[in-house]
Amino acid sequence: MPFLYFLNILIFIFSAVLLYFSGKWTIKGLIRIARFLNWREFVVAFFIMAFAASLPNLFVGIFSALRNVSQLSFGDVVGGNVLDLTLAVALAVLFAPKKHIAAKSRLVQKSALFTALIAILPALLIIDGVLSRGDGVVLFIFFFIYVFWLFSKEDRFSKVYNESHLSPLKDLSAFLQDLGKLILGVVFLVLAGNGIVVSAKFFAQSFQVSPVFIGILIIGLGNALPETYFSIISARKGQSWMILGNLMGSVIATTCLVLGVVSLICPIKITAADADLFFVARFFLVLSALFFFFFIRTDKDISKKEALFLLFLYFAFLFSEIFCQLR
């Protein structure tokens, strides 16, 4: 048993280091690819980073559904979304050079509305105690509505870059190299996130913590680490488009696609034993989505004071879940 503790400590440390370096590679690759495609960084981060970061959630969801413990996936997604809309945003603001994240674009403003509505949607659909297969179809429909809207007009995702370019052949060669580095960086991000989840899950199970609690806090936190760290790196480089595209995309992808897939395989049911844990998670998910949207809309940025409030909201969520578990 001491060997297992030592091994998981090493896994955690190695994963944290890997998270740092892969985050730096990924942000550089995304910026260069966005310039090559003339796409806004928001869209690139949404479709590449958010989808890749959602892969751990998807695999957790599929395996939990196949083993008839799909509640674990619901907890993972809800816990991760609360973190994305509070802690990840707050840390990005606090690490940003100007101590705020600009959100003046109409694309970001309308996407924030979609994000808030989609984040709240599962909490509404599961009021009857079950996220059914029909509810899963509804989640898929909302996702495709957003994607259709995003690409319905070219000016919503295209961007003109004024920097000088290389020759077309060299541009293509550089693009393929950046794409390879990006894929490698994202793979390492996912592996690092999974390593932290595995080690954290081991310690949680060693202390006999509820599986639902593990899903909401431990796995949800671990799976949200890649996009959280990516947001911090983006903030330090002044890439606010990347931050918002990554976090909004992660919320939308995990909510619609992951929960949609899981509920189609095995409907998610809330048991009486876990009702309090899920109630707290849903309550803070709704609060997080509403405040995130409100802060984006007012003054069209997220300030340091607003970031500190979101930080407080996350820790209130954390302590409330721990209190429910220990009660």
Phi, psi and omega in degrees: 000317176303325179297319180295321177297314180298317180298316181289329174296317178296318178301317181297314182294314179299318181295322179295318178294316180298323178300319182297307185288320180293328177297319179294317180296318186294316182295321178295316180296319181296317181298315182292322178293320178301320180292320180295318183276352188058033176260151173293145180300330180303311184291319179298313179296322180299308188277332182264301185293313184295318179295316181296317181293341180276350182301315177301319178299320182294314180293321175301317181295314182297312181293324178292324179292318180295335179260013177060032173233052184294346176301329179300318180291320179299316178297319179301311183292313180297313179298318178295321180292320176300317180295316181300320185276352181236283186299312182298316178296314182299314181295322178299316179296314184293334178268349180291143181303321182266003179057035170200161176243119180286141179217050186276342183294142176297325178300313181292318182299312181288326177294326178297323177295314177302315182299314180297316181295315182291324178297321182282334187308311180299325178297329178280319183293333184262013178302326180282003178094356182220133168260097190278178176295324176297321177296323177298320177297319178301318179297318177298318181299315180298322179297313183290332174297315180296314181297319178298316179297318183299322184256007183289333177230131186299325184292351177282339182232349180271157181208139179265125178257133185270350182295151177291146182249162174281180176295155183307319182294314179293326177300315180295318179297316179295323179298315181295322177295316179295323179296318178297317178296322180296313180300317179297318179297318180293320177301315179294324177298314180296316179298319179296316178299317179295321179298319178292322178297313183300314181292319179294321180296321179300312181292325178295316180291329178297330179260015173057057178264149181303138177302324179294320177298319177299317180296315184290314186258308187287302181290319178300318178294313182297316181290339179272352182298318180302311180290331177294312180293322177301320180294321179295315179297317179298319181297317181296334179265002178074022182264075182294329177300318180297317182300307185290321177297318179296309185289316178296318179297321179296316179298313183293316182294313182292321181293309186280309186281310183294307180294329176297312179297314183297314182292332176289323179287311183210108179310140184270122182242137177267119179274161181298324183295330184253009185301317182295317179299317180289324179298314179298317181297315180293320179300313181286333175296315178297314179301314182298315181296317182293315180291322176301313180295317181298317181292323178296320184285322181279124181065358176055040170198173175244115185272175179296318179297318179293323177297318179296324176295317178297323177297316177299319181298320179295316181291330174296319176298314181301309183290328178294318179293319179297319179299316178297321180292321184278342185293000000 
